[in-house]
Amino acid sequence: MTLLLTGAAGFIGSALTRALVGRGDEKVVALDRLGYAACPDALPAMDAPHVFVRADIRDGATLDAVLGQHAPRAIIHLAAETHVDRSIDSPADFVEHNIVGTFQLLEAARRHWQAQGHPDHFRFVHVSTDEVFGSLEADEPAFGPHSSYRPNSPYSASKASSDHLARAWYATYGLPVMVTNCSNNYGPWQFPEKLMPLIIQKALAGQPLPIYGDGGQRRDWLYVDDHAAGLMAALERGRPGGTYLFGAGHDQANIDVVRALCDELDRQRPSPAGSYRRLITFVADRPGHDRRYAIDAATTRAALDWAPRTDFTQGIAHTVRWCLENPDWARRDYAGQRLGLG
């Protein structure tokens, strides 16, 4: 049997590819267009029977050829533009890749599924974000599978649109689609424009650590390997038409996350100049910055027999250690400049 992953050279995609290839019981077709945030080095060795395919999900003819050649039993769709700040600067890119790309992939999947005789075992797992649900107030309950959509950034609006397309292809055509929404991921190989790797990179360089606004924005942080395990559980035990939310269940303020990173760097790579906390600098907030995200994953945990295994302290320690042991990770197409000033 064969699994097709889109966005396989991205942060979450590569973690899932490593897990599936490591499991060793199915052929993995890892598809990626190799955009700026892709990192082929994060992929495992794609020795036979596994295959890497460089392709753009907006190219329907190429998708038809890939599906026809490899006949996957499932598609796990992770390919997306993901950085909120970049979506503020270049929203058209997010419309193109997240909406048009998802449409083309859904259509290719539908053609393949119909040509195969509508097999019951086929699955299309559409991977999305908690940001589609908008911003929570401090006293509001966490997001659940029936939360309303209230996207506030071009990124989250594009992902919300792709979620709606995925659900529509299930309701209208019967394509066996399920949608997953995850909280903020972190861990090894993350592109250095994201909060945790950006802070680690700047701290090691002795540069100011920029904190948007008052640093009180709250996020739920999920270790990437735990998310990968959740996606594998959704693939095996999820039901078509279902929605599954993956989170660690503990949202915390951005300023506390940065302080935790500084403290872990103090332990693992102390600076002669003193604690890395001395570099914390508050800057103008991001336009339209959502105040709080939080996920209630109780129904997902019960339905999929899944739970995160990595607590935040353990995950931060491992992430910092990995970054210190892999200094070349940050030498990619990003120089640490601020994006998304609108």
Secondary structure, DSSP 8 states (H G I E B T S, - for coil): -EEEEESTTSHHHHHHHHHHHHH-SSEEEEEE---TT--GGGS----TT-EEEE--TT-HHHHHHHHHHH--SEEEE------HHHHHH-HHHHIIIIIIHHHHHHHHHHHHHHHTT--TT-EEEEEEEGGGG----TTS--B-TT------SHHHHHHHHHHHHHHHHHHHH---EEEEEE-EEESTT--TTSHHHHHHHHHHTT--EEEETTS--EEEEEEHHHHHHHHHHHHHH--TT-EEEE--S-EEEHHHHHHHHHHHHHHHS--TT--GGGGEEEE---TT---B--B--HHHHHHHT------HHHHHHHHHHHHHH-GGGG-SS--S------
